[in-house]
């Protein structure tokens, strides 16, 4: 191989694939950041579009790259860049990971991974719907458990504030995510 066909000992065709993946990973970090700015304040956990963006990341990029993208997103928030949703108590950056929303945030990579794994196997309507629903349930469950363990110490109150309050919002995001994913998959064919 000569220099025209390789970049740093990687064939150009592989380099193009890597470049595309890197651009997509970064694009979904930006999408998650933008989705976090759509906020309806509630205490202690606000309504946002973050989980929709997180699960779309897994659905579109796949399990592995979806989880990587969400990991980068959280790392940027951890160091203090304003990518995470504003919280009523004013926490940001690293403190968000240890505040009332910490469990939800820490569950994001797992939610993206699960959604991506299911959709990688099959991308029919029932599978995509199930991927979004399961991803939401995992994120909400871990968020509620964290909220209960470190803040409220009352599981029924944690569930009421951290899960049931969001049930209609969650269903709307599952339906929207299913439609967006299926529409993008058809568009890409």
C-alpha positions as CSV (number, residue, x, y, z in Angstrom):
1,X,0.0,0.0,0.0
2,X,1.2,3.5,-0.7
3,X,0.5,6.8,1.2
4,X,-2.5,7.6,-1.1
5,X,-4.4,4.6,0.1
6,X,-3.6,4.7,3.9
7,X,-3.8,7.2,6.7
8,X,-1.8,6.2,9.7
9,X,-1.7,2.6,8.5
10,X,-5.5,2.4,8.2
11,X,-6.9,1.7,4.7
12,X,-8.8,4.8,3.4
13,X,-12.1,2.8,3.2
14,X,-11.8,1.9,6.9
15,X,-10.8,5.5,7.7
16,X,-13.9,6.8,6.0
17,X,-16.1,4.4,8.0
18,X,-14.3,5.5,11.2
19,X,-14.7,9.2,10.3
20,X,-18.4,8.7,9.7
21,X,-18.9,6.9,13.0
22,X,-17.0,9.7,14.8
23,X,-19.2,12.3,13.2
24,X,-22.3,10.4,14.1
25,X,-21.2,9.9,17.7
26,X,-20.5,13.6,18.0
27,X,-23.8,14.5,16.3
28,X,-25.7,12.5,18.9
29,X,-23.8,14.1,21.8
30,X,-25.0,17.4,20.4
31,X,-28.6,16.0,20.0
32,X,-28.6,14.9,23.6
33,X,-27.3,18.3,24.7
34,X,-30.1,20.0,22.8
35,X,-32.7,17.6,24.1
36,X,-31.7,18.4,27.6
37,X,-32.6,22.0,27.1
38,X,-36.2,21.1,26.5
39,X,-37.3,21.3,30.1
40,X,-40.5,21.4,32.0
41,X,-39.4,22.1,35.6
42,X,-40.5,19.7,38.3
43,X,-38.9,18.8,41.6
44,X,-36.7,16.9,42.1
45,X,-36.6,15.5,38.5
46,X,-37.6,17.7,35.6
47,X,-39.4,16.6,32.4
48,X,-37.0,16.6,29.5
49,X,-36.4,15.0,26.1
50,X,-33.1,13.5,27.3
51,X,-34.2,9.9,27.4
52,X,-35.7,10.2,23.9
53,X,-32.4,11.4,22.6
54,X,-30.4,8.8,24.6
55,X,-32.5,6.0,23.2
56,X,-32.4,7.4,19.7
57,X,-28.7,7.4,20.0
58,X,-28.6,3.7,20.8
59,X,-31.3,2.9,18.1
60,X,-29.5,4.7,15.3
61,X,-25.8,4.2,16.2
62,X,-26.2,0.7,17.6
63,X,-25.5,-0.6,21.1
64,X,-21.7,0.0,21.3
65,X,-21.5,3.4,19.5
66,X,-24.7,4.5,21.2
67,X,-23.2,3.8,24.7
68,X,-19.9,5.5,23.7
69,X,-21.8,8.6,22.5
70,X,-23.8,8.8,25.8
71,X,-20.6,8.2,27.8
72,X,-19.0,11.2,26.0
73,X,-22.1,13.2,26.7
74,X,-22.0,12.4,30.4
75,X,-18.3,13.1,30.6
76,X,-18.8,16.5,29.1
77,X,-21.5,17.2,31.7
78,X,-19.4,15.8,34.5
79,X,-16.6,18.3,33.8
80,X,-19.0,21.2,33.8
81,X,-20.0,21.9,30.2
82,X,-23.6,22.9,30.1
83,X,-24.9,19.8,28.2
84,X,-27.1,18.4,31.0
85,X,-30.6,19.5,31.8
86,X,-30.8,22.3,34.4
87,X,-32.1,21.0,37.7
88,X,-34.3,23.0,40.1
89,X,-31.8,22.9,42.9
90,X,-29.2,24.5,40.7
91,X,-26.7,21.6,40.5
92,X,-24.7,21.2,37.4
93,X,-21.6,19.4,36.1
94,X,-20.2,16.7,38.4
95,X,-22.8,17.6,41.1
96,X,-25.6,16.5,38.7
97,X,-24.2,13.0,38.9
98,X,-24.6,13.0,42.6
99,X,-27.9,14.9,42.8
100,X,-31.5,13.7,42.5
101,X,-31.1,13.1,38.8
102,X,-27.9,11.1,39.1
103,X,-29.4,7.7,38.8
104,X,-31.2,8.6,35.6
105,X,-28.0,10.1,34.1
106,X,-25.9,7.1,35.1
107,X,-28.4,4.8,33.5
108,X,-28.3,6.6,30.2
109,X,-25.4,4.5,28.6
110,X,-27.2,1.2,29.7
111,X,-30.5,2.4,28.2
112,X,-28.8,3.3,24.9
113,X,-27.0,0.0,24.9
114,X,-30.2,-2.0,25.5
115,X,-32.2,-0.1,22.9
116,X,-29.4,-0.5,20.4
117,X,-29.0,-4.2,21.1
118,X,-32.6,-5.0,20.6
119,X,-32.9,-3.0,17.4
120,X,-29.6,-4.5,16.0
121,X,-31.4,-7.9,16.2
122,X,-34.6,-6.8,14.5
123,X,-36.0,-3.4,13.5
124,X,-39.7,-4.2,13.1
125,X,-42.3,-2.0,14.7
126,X,-42.8,-4.3,17.8
127,X,-39.1,-4.7,18.4
128,X,-38.4,-1.0,18.0
129,X,-41.3,-0.1,20.3
130,X,-40.1,-2.7,22.8
131,X,-36.5,-1.3,22.6
132,X,-37.7,2.2,23.5
133,X,-40.0,0.9,26.2
134,X,-37.4,-1.3,27.9
135,X,-34.8,1.4,27.6
136,X,-37.1,3.9,29.3
137,X,-38.1,1.4,32.0
138,X,-34.4,0.6,32.8
139,X,-33.5,4.3,33.0
140,X,-36.5,5.2,35.1
141,X,-36.1,2.2,37.4
142,X,-32.4,2.9,38.1
143,X,-33.3,6.6,38.6
144,X,-36.0,5.8,41.1
145,X,-33.8,3.4,43.0
146,X,-31.0,6.0,43.2
147,X,-33.5,8.7,44.2
148,X,-34.8,6.4,46.9
149,X,-31.4,5.2,48.2
150,X,-29.7,8.6,48.4
151,X,-32.5,11.2,48.8
152,X,-36.1,10.2,49.7
153,X,-35.7,6.9,51.6
154,X,-39.3,6.1,50.8
155,X,-39.8,3.8,47.8
156,X,-43.4,4.7,47.2
157,X,-42.7,8.4,47.3
158,X,-39.6,7.9,45.0
159,X,-41.8,5.9,42.6
160,X,-44.5,8.6,42.6
161,X,-42.1,11.5,42.1
162,X,-39.5,9.7,39.9
163,X,-41.6,7.4,37.7
164,X,-45.4,7.5,37.8
165,X,-45.4,11.3,37.3
166,X,-43.7,10.7,34.0
167,X,-45.8,7.8,32.6
168,X,-47.7,9.8,30.0
169,X,-44.5,11.7,29.0
170,X,-42.6,8.4,28.8
171,X,-45.2,6.8,26.6
172,X,-45.2,9.8,24.2
173,X,-41.4,9.5,24.0
174,X,-41.6,5.8,23.3
175,X,-44.0,6.4,20.5
176,X,-42.0,9.3,19.0
177,X,-38.8,7.4,19.2
178,X,-40.3,4.4,17.5
179,X,-41.7,6.5,14.7
180,X,-38.4,8.5,14.2
181,X,-36.3,5.3,14.2
182,X,-38.5,3.5,11.7
183,X,-38.7,6.6,9.5
184,X,-34.9,7.0,9.5
185,X,-34.3,3.3,8.8
186,X,-36.7,3.5,5.8
187,X,-35.0,6.7,4.6
188,X,-31.5,5.1,4.8
189,X,-32.6,2.1,2.6
